Amino acid sequence: EATIEHISRILLHMTRISELRVPLANHPGLFTVLERVATLPLSVENRVLRMRLLANLANSDGNKETIFERSSLLESIMKVATLDKSDNAREYAAAVLMDLASHPANQIEMA
């Protein structure tokens, strides 16, 4: 789990740079790994890190449709937003959902 934490921290740091958000989101396999956020028995800290990472990625207009179209990723975000025991994880999951809902292409389906 320490490896997951270190990788998550590096990716989180990279997603703070707005110019890197779209290229990172287009990296093969990134979203597949992040989908596991709700299924792996991770520590609270790792779940929060993953939600922060997704919140940063969702904050880019170029990623909002991409994230929304991945139904299993969206489902895992909603699961964290509603069921996670960590207030911080739920807060970041809600931030992801708010960012996704701000994109016109996603608004009808999210209503």
VENLIN-V298045 format. One record per residue. SS is DSSP state (a for helix, b for strand, c for the rest). PSI is psi in degrees with one decimal (NA if undefined). OMEGA is omega in whole degrees, -180 to 180 (* if undefined). Layout:
# VENLIN-V298045
SS&PSI&OMEGA + SS&PSI&OMEGA
This chain:
# VENLIN-V298045
c&-25.8&177 + a&-36.9&178 + a&-42.9&178 + a&-42.3&180 + a&-44.8&-179 + a&-44.1&179 + a&-42.5&179 + a&-40.4&179 + a&-40.0&178 + a&-46.5&179 + a&-39.3&177 + a&-44.7&179 + a&-42.3&-179 + a&-35.2&-179 + a&-8.6&175 + c&-16.5&178 + c&109.3&-172 + a&-33.5&-179 + a&-19.0&-179 + a&-10.4&-173 + a&-47.1&-179 + a&-47.5&177 + a&-38.1&178 + a&-42.7&-179 + a&-27.7&179 + c&-0.3&178 + c&128.5&-178 + c&128.9&175 + c&-10.4&-177 + a&-49.9&-178 + a&-30.8&176 + a&-42.8&178 + a&-42.9&-178 + a&-23.7&177 + a&-25.6&-177 + a&-1.4&-176 + a&-33.7&-178 + a&-6.0&-176 + c&-27.1&178 + c&144.8&177 + c&73.7&-178 + c&158.2&175 + c&162.1&179 + a&-44.0&-178 + a&-41.9&180 + a&-36.5&177 + a&-41.5&178 + a&-43.4&178 + a&-43.6&-180 + a&-38.4&178 + a&-37.4&176 + a&-42.0&178 + a&-47.2&178 + a&-36.8&178 + a&-41.8&178 + a&-43.7&179 + a&-40.7&-179 + a&-16.5&-180 + c&-7.7&179 + c&128.0&-180 + a&-33.0&-179 + a&-12.4&-178 + a&-13.6&-172 + a&-45.0&178 + a&-39.7&-179 + a&-46.2&180 + a&-43.3&-178 + a&-35.2&-178 + a&-16.0&179 + c&91.1&-172 + a&-37.4&-180 + a&-33.9&176 + a&-44.3&178 + a&-40.7&178 + a&-41.1&180 + a&-35.6&177 + a&-44.0&179 + a&-35.9&178 + a&-44.3&178 + a&-42.9&-178 + a&-29.7&-176 + a&-28.5&-170 + a&-15.2&-174 + c&143.6&180 + c&-18.4&-178 + c&123.8&176 + a&-40.8&-179 + a&-42.5&179 + a&-44.0&178 + a&-40.2&-180 + a&-45.9&179 + a&-35.4&176 + a&-40.8&177 + a&-37.0&178 + a&-39.5&177 + a&-48.2&-179 + a&-39.4&178 + a&-42.0&178 + a&-41.4&179 + a&-39.1&-179 + a&-17.8&-179 + c&-12.7&-180 + c&127.2&-177 + a&-36.7&-178 + a&-21.9&-178 + a&-14.9&-169 + a&-41.1&-177 + a&-46.1&-178 + a&-27.7&-178 + a&-12.7&-178 + c&NA&*
